[in-house]
């Protein structure tokens, strides 16, 4: 069993005022283990950020408690907390005049004197954080000169420089394109394993969370289900949490889809991969049904060196677009 870094006991999070108490999530008994990447998933407005603020001690719980490294969170001093928990929020970094190095160096603040002087040991840790996040090449550049992906890596480097057992990130990939999102997930997964840290991040990227997370915290019905991605998928918990009319979970591709209802044909596709997979995607998008054997139409996908071809009724096509047009020309009347 992984060493527990953080745990909650009957935790209830939400908002309280003199007039009203609003419970957002309740009865939470959750754990974060050393060496594991945990992803927090849930629909918009389900309470993910409220939960993160509460377990990071920014917001007080309504009921229950959180324990960090064997101590009640509310009894941990601010300085002790900064040495045990690093937080990366979703807000874009305000450029200011800081260089990447200077921003990462702020992660050593819990360990420096009141003057903020860095020791040689501090400088080694800062350099390590820059190296493992791939940000050393632009350490001297100002934050405002960086791309969103580079900036987010610098924020993660700052969190690493704090040398905490736990890192919590709220939507770290929200402003990133797909390649940068994947790179951030890969980085965090590697850091959890290699640096033996507990890492929690909230995300809307369901596919990446399923692919990279050791465990999921899944918000559903004002509570949180905890488990491996595979268990939560097989139990139908993921589908229930994101249930929408007409939305289905594709188990083969590990993603949610809303099938197109179009007057298509039954088509069988055979041949070389990954051409078969991408051809099926195009056919399904056009409304055709993919069959396995005894289909009305059989398409053969071939590859010679770097060239792809598609064969239908003894005729070859050089692109998927040409194939789709031919299907429409030959069988369009059958689809009406």
C-alpha positions in Angstrom: 0.0 0.0 0.0 1.2 3.5 -0.9 2.2 5.8 2.0 -0.7 8.2 2.6 0.3 11.8 2.3 -3.2 13.3 2.6 -6.5 11.9 3.8 -10.0 13.4 4.5 -12.4 12.2 7.1 -16.1 12.9 6.5 -15.1 16.1 4.9 -17.9 18.5 3.7 -16.9 21.5 1.6 -19.0 24.5 0.6 -19.8 28.0 1.6 -21.2 29.5 4.9 -22.6 32.8 5.7 -24.8 34.2 8.5 -27.9 33.6 6.4 -27.1 30.3 4.7 -24.8 27.3 4.5 -24.4 25.7 1.1 -22.9 22.2 1.0 -21.2 21.5 -2.3 -19.6 18.1 -1.6 -20.0 16.0 1.5 -19.1 12.6 3.2 -15.6 12.7 1.6 -13.2 10.0 2.7 -10.3 10.4 0.2 -6.6 9.6 0.2 -3.6 10.7 -1.8 -0.6 8.3 -1.9 3.1 8.9 -2.4 4.3 8.1 -5.9 0.8 8.4 -7.4 -0.8 10.8 -9.9 -4.5 11.4 -9.0 -6.8 13.3 -11.3 -9.9 15.1 -10.1 -12.7 14.8 -12.6 -16.3 16.2 -12.7 -18.7 18.4 -14.7 -18.4 22.2 -14.7 -19.7 23.7 -11.5 -19.5 20.3 -9.6 -17.2 21.6 -6.8 -13.7 20.6 -7.9 -12.1 24.0 -7.2 -14.0 24.3 -3.9 -12.5 20.9 -2.9 -9.0 21.9 -3.9 -9.2 25.2 -2.0 -10.4 23.3 1.1 -7.7 20.6 1.1 -5.1 23.3 0.4 -6.3 25.2 3.5 -7.3 28.2 1.5 -11.0 27.7 2.5 -12.3 26.2 5.7 -14.3 23.0 5.6 -18.0 23.0 6.7 -17.6 19.6 8.4 -15.0 16.9 8.9 -11.3 17.3 8.6 -8.2 16.8 6.4 -5.0 15.2 7.6 -1.6 16.0 6.0 1.4 13.8 6.9 -0.3 12.7 10.1 -1.3 16.1 11.3 -4.7 17.9 11.2 -4.5 20.4 8.4 -6.1 23.2 10.4 -3.3 22.8 13.0 -0.4 23.1 10.5 1.3 26.5 10.5 1.6 28.4 7.3 5.3 27.9 7.1 5.0 24.1 7.8 2.3 23.9 5.1 4.5 25.6 2.6 7.1 22.9 3.2 4.6 20.1 2.7 2.1 21.3 0.1 2.7 23.2 -3.2 -0.2 24.7 -5.0 -0.5 25.6 -8.7 -3.7 27.5 -9.5 -5.4 27.8 -12.9 -5.0 31.6 -13.2 -2.7 32.8 -15.9 0.7 34.0 -14.5 1.0 37.8 -14.3 4.2 38.5 -16.2 5.6 41.4 -14.2 9.4 41.7 -14.6 10.3 38.2 -13.3 12.5 35.8 -15.2 11.7 32.1 -15.2 14.6 31.6 -12.8 13.3 34.2 -10.4 9.8 32.8 -10.4 11.1 29.2 -9.7 13.4 30.6 -7.0 10.2 31.9 -5.1 9.6 28.2 -4.4 12.5 28.3 -1.9 10.8 31.1 0.1 9.7 28.7 2.9 13.3 27.7 3.5 15.2 31.1 3.2 15.9 33.7 5.8 13.9 36.9 6.1 16.2 38.5 3.6 15.5 35.8 1.0 19.1 35.0 0.3 19.6 31.7 -1.6 22.3 29.2 -0.4 24.2 27.0 -2.8 21.8 24.2 -1.8 18.8 26.3 -2.8 20.4 27.1 -6.1 21.0 23.3 -6.8 17.4 22.6 -6.1 16.2 25.4 -8.4 18.4 24.1 -11.2 17.1 20.6 -10.6 13.5 21.9 -10.9 14.3 23.7 -14.1 16.1 20.7 -15.6 13.4 18.1 -14.9 10.6 20.4 -16.2 12.6 21.2 -19.4 12.6 24.9 -18.5 16.3 25.5 -18.1 16.8 26.7 -21.7 14.6 29.7 -21.0 15.5 30.3 -17.4 16.7 33.9 -18.2 13.7 34.8 -20.3 10.9 37.0 -18.8 7.6 35.2 -18.0 5.8 37.5 -20.4 7.9 36.2 -23.3 6.9 32.6 -22.8 4.1 30.6 -24.4 1.3 29.2 -22.2 2.8 25.8 -22.2 6.3 27.1 -21.2 4.7 29.3 -18.6 2.8 26.4 -17.0 6.0 24.3 -16.9 7.7 27.1 -15.0 4.9 27.1 -12.5 5.3 23.4 -12.0 9.1 24.0 -11.6 8.3 26.5 -8.9 6.2 23.9 -7.1 9.0 21.4 -7.4 11.4 23.9 -5.9 9.3 23.9 -2.7 10.3 20.2 -2.3 6.9 19.2 -0.8 5.5 15.7 -0.5 2.3 16.9 -2.1 1.6 19.0 -5.2 -1.9 20.1 -6.1 -2.7 21.7 -9.4 -6.1 23.2 -10.4 -6.7 22.9 -14.2 -3.0 23.2 -15.2 -3.7 22.4 -18.8 -6.8 24.7 -19.2 -5.1 27.1 -21.6 -2.9 24.6 -23.5 -3.2 23.0 -26.9 -3.4 19.2 -27.2 0.4 18.5 -27.5 1.2 20.7 -24.5 -1.6 19.1 -22.5 -0.1 15.6 -23.1 3.4 16.9 -22.3 2.2 18.3 -18.9 0.4 15.0 -18.1 3.5 13.0 -19.0 5.7 15.3 -16.9 3.4 15.0 -13.8 3.2 11.3 -14.1 7.0 11.0 -14.3 7.5 13.3 -11.4 5.0 11.4 -9.2 7.0 8.1 -9.9 10.6 9.4 -10.0 10.4 12.0 -7.3 8.0 9.8 -5.2 5.5 12.6 -4.7 1.7 12.6 -4.3 0.3 14.8 -7.1 -3.4 15.8 -7.5 -4.7 17.7 -10.5 -8.2 18.7 -11.5 -8.9 18.6 -15.2 -11.6 18.5 -17.8 -9.4 16.3 -20.1 -11.1 13.0 -19.5 -9.1 11.0 -22.0 -5.7 12.1 -20.6 -6.8 11.5 -17.0 -7.9 7.9 -17.9 -4.6 7.4 -19.7 -2.2 8.8 -17.1 -3.8 8.8 -13.7 -3.1 6.1 -11.2 -6.3 7.0 -9.4 -9.3 9.2 -10.0 -11.4 11.3 -7.7 -14.7 11.5 -9.6 -17.3 14.0 -8.5 -20.8 12.6 -8.7 -24.0 13.3 -6.8 -22.5 15.9 -4.4 -19.8 13.4 -3.3 -16.6 11.9 -4.8 -15.9 8.4 -6.0 -12.3 7.2 -5.6 -10.6 4.4 -7.5 -8.5 3.4 -10.5 -9.7 4.7 -13.9 -10.5 1.1 -15.0 -12.6 0.3 -12.0 -14.7 3.5 -12.3 -15.2 2.9 -16.0 -16.2 -0.7 -15.7 -18.6 0.1 -12.8 -20.3 2.7 -15.0 -19.4 5.5 -12.5 -17.7 7.7 -15.2 -20.7 7.5 -17.5 -23.1 8.4 -14.7 -21.0 11.4 -13.6 -21.0 12.9 -17.1 -24.5 11.6 -18.2 -26.1 13.6 -21.0 -28.9 12.7 -23.3 -27.5 10.8 -26.3 -23.9 10.8 -24.9 -22.2 7.4 -24.7 -18.8 6.3 -23.5 -16.7 4.6 -26.2 -14.9 1.9 -24.3 -12.5 1.1 -27.2 -11.4 4.7 -27.6 -11.8 5.7 -23.9 -13.8 8.8 -24.7 -17.3 10.2 -24.7 -19.2 10.5 -28.0 -22.5 11.5 -29.3 -23.2 9.2 -32.3 -24.5 10.9 -35.4 -27.9 9.6 -36.5 -27.6 9.7 -40.3 -28.9 7.4 -43.1 -25.6 5.6 -43.7 -24.5 2.2 -45.0 -23.1 -0.9 -43.4 -19.4 -0.9 -44.2 -16.6 -3.4 -43.4 -13.0 -2.0 -43.3 -10.0 -4.3 -43.5 -6.3 -3.9 -44.2 -3.3 -2.0 -42.7 -3.3 -0.1 -39.4 -3.6 2.7 -38.4 -5.3 3.4 -41.7 -8.2 1.1 -40.8 -8.9 2.9 -37.6 -8.8 6.4 -39.2 -11.0 5.2 -42.1 -13.6 3.9 -39.7 -13.6 7.3 -37.9 -14.3 9.1 -41.2 -17.0 6.6 -42.2 -18.7 6.9 -38.8 -18.6 10.7 -39.0 -20.3 10.5 -42.4 -23.1 8.4 -40.7 -22.1 4.9 -41.9 -22.2 1.9 -39.7 -19.1 -0.2 -39.2 -19.8 -3.9 -39.6 -17.6 -7.0 -39.0 -18.3 -9.5 -41.9 -21.2 -9.8 -44.3 -21.4 -6.1 -44.9 -23.0 -4.4 -47.9 -19.7 -2.8 -48.8 -16.1 -3.8 -48.1 -13.2 -1.3 -48.2 -9.6 -2.4 -48.3 -6.9 -0.1 -46.8 -3.4 -0.6 -48.2 0.0 0.9 -47.5 3.0 0.8 -49.7 6.0 2.6 -48.1 4.6 5.9 -47.1 1.6 5.9 -49.5 -1.9 5.0 -48.5 -4.6 3.8 -50.9 -8.2 2.7 -50.4 -9.9 0.1 -52.6 -13.7 -0.1 -53.2 -15.3 -2.2 -55.9 -11.9 -2.8 -57.6 -11.3 0.9 -57.8 -8.5 2.6 -55.9 -8.5 6.0 -54.2 -5.6 8.1 -52.9 -7.4 9.9 -50.0 -10.2 9.3 -47.6 -12.0 12.3 -49.0 -12.1 10.6 -52.5 -13.4 7.4 -50.9 -16.2 9.2 -49.1 -17.2 11.0 -52.3 -17.3 7.7 -54.2 -19.5 6.2 -51.6 -21.9 9.1 -51.9 -21.9 8.9 -55.7 -22.4 5.1 -55.9 -24.8 4.6 -52.9 -26.3 8.0 -52.3 -29.8 6.9 -53.4 -29.7 4.0 -50.9 -29.0 6.5 -48.0 -32.0 8.8 -48.9 
